[in-house]
Amino acid sequence: MDILNVLEKATQINSVSGSENEIRKFISDNVKKYCDELLVDAMGNLIAHKKGSGKKKKSRFGGMSMNEKPNPPAMLGRME
């Protein structure tokens, strides 16, 4: 599955705050092949860990919000 199909499917998953199980599983299924470790913490955050290699062995991680923001489009990106 190419990245555009993955993103399209991800945006079609209902994931309002407090109900992120389906999107968490979707993301987990799509990133586990790139990770050395995949965890869900007590708050429900999905943590993907890729161990480094080479002399410095730097690890990598990424983060993003899994829940939808039910704000009207006019509110998106608004700064207060």
N, C-alpha and C positions, 0 to 999 in steps of 0.2 A: 504494500500500500504506500503510495507516495505521500509526501507531506501535506499537499493540498487536500487529499481525501481524508487524512487523519484530522486535520484542522476542521474540515467541514463536519465530520462525524462528531467531533468534540463539541462544536458549537450547537449541535442539535440535542445534546444531553441536558436534561433538566437538572440543575445543580444549585438551587437556591440555598442560601446560608442555612446550615443545619442538616442538609440533605445531600451531601457530597459523595455518598458511597458509590454511586454509579460512575461518576466522572473520575473518582479516585481509582476505581478498578480499571477503567478505560486507559487512563494515563499509565498506571502500573503495567498493564499488559503491553503497552507500546514502548515503554522505556526499559523494561527489565533486561532485555538483551544487550543493553549498553552499560549496565551497572554491575558492580561487584556486590552491592548490598542495597536492598530496598526495604524500608521500614515505615510503619505508621506509628506515630507517637500518640500519647494519651489525648492530645487535642485533635487528633485526626489528620495531622499534617503528614503528607507523603514525603519521605526523605529518600532520595536516590544518591548513592555514593559511588563514585568511580575512583578507585585507588590509582595513585600516580605510579609512574615507572621512571627509570633512569636514576641519575645521581641524586636529584633533589626530591624525588617521589612526591610531587605536589598532587593533592587530591582536587577534584572538581565537584561542584554541586551547583544546582540551579533552583530557583524558587519562583512560584507564581500563585496567584489566587485561584482556587478551584471553584468558587461559588459565583453564580451570576449576580449581577447588580441589578435589581429590579427598578432602577431609576429611569425616568423618561429620557429619550435621546438628548433633549435640551440640557439635561443635567450632566451628561457625560463630559469629563474633562474640565468641568467648571472649577475655577479656583476661588476660594473664599478668603 
